[in-house]
Amino acid sequence: MIVLVHGTILPKISLGAFKRALRKKHVDKRFTHSHAMAHGSFLKRYRYHLRHNTYHPHQAIGELGLHAINGEESHPAHVSAACIFPSLCEPASSCTTRTNPSSMYTFGWDGALDKRSRHEWSGILYDELIAEAKRIEKETGEAPQIELWCHSHGGNVALHLADWEGIRNKNMRISLVLMGTPVQSETEDLVDSPVFEKILNIYSHRDIVQKLDCVSSKDYFSRRRFSQKPTTSKLTQVQLHVGTDEPMHGELWLFGNTPPFVYRSWMAFHPVPLVAFTPAIIDLIDSTFPDENDLDVCLVRTGDIVTVTATTMKKESDARDQVATLSFNGFDHLSETITEWQRCRKQRAAEAAASQA
């Protein structure tokens, strides 16, 4: 069971979101949290509709709360790219011992740049994960293994699960993948919680956004890395490269048909979000360097082939770095899948505009 948790939704200017917020556009009552937010104050309505406007839909984002990705029924293609994420992970899963992540979910939160909001939504995530795990166990007879893949402040929403375990005491156990998550003093020590069986912190030195949050923390600025302590052996920190370059904040998670300040069109992996290669990164680390806490991972694309290389980052001057690689085909499939989704979304948008004319 893989849950995709998006990051902050900044209150940028969007005419589409403004119009929908003014009209109090209907939201299906099945989506309880979304329905409540879309019928709240104007500011809440505007923030809700932002998730479906500007470049926000070009990522794994869904309605508020926990929702299984069952194709377009739960995540319509004209609203969110989440419906194609299981397909995007297929090539990277094919070269690993991991099964294809057919059981994928999104968790939507309000995206506010506010630590209290992140803590509150973490409580909702905790309750809905426990409920869904119980449902799956009742149906299959086996408790699911839960992995959270989180972008930006979505990682801090996930880290607060440790706080809620102390309140709810449901014995939650999960694995965590953080991508560009701002490391802050409010959540840094939570990595020691028994809630987290394994934590992968993926960061890039070109990710300027990760360090910019001086608003929602008592820290002056956020950091890229957690303090490495003997008690955090389950934490692996990964510096990510793409060839001789390093990815920006948006390139970790969003599609490449976004503005160049979000995803550079000349980057080798354009338009594919690097989160699509997470299965290969996890498998390479688990199979070759399970006890390493500091690694350098490099993604290289040669035509249709993607190669993932992991290198240890030894601090001892006399220690030799170790290297492991794996490769898989399928980049062209990923690019074509995203292009088709973009075409579908534009077509649906045009049809919707024509019907309202």
Secondary structure, DSSP 8 states (H G I E B T S, - for coil): -EEEE---------HHHHHHHHHT----TTSHHHHHHHTS-HHHHHHHHHTTSTTTTSSS--SBEEEE--GGGTS-TTT-GGGGHHHHTHHHHHTSSS----SEEEEE----S-HHHHHHHHHHHHHHHHHHHHHHHHHHSS----EEEEETTHHHHHHTHHHHHHHH-----EEEEEES--B-HHHHGGGGSTTEEEEEEEE-TT--GGG---SSSSSSS-BSS----GGGTTEEEEEEEETTB---TGGGTS-SSS-TTTS-TTSTTTTS-GGGGHHHHHHHHHHH-TT-SEEEEEEEEETTEEEEEEEE---STT----EEEEEEE-HHHHHHHHHHHHHHHHHHHHHHHHHH-
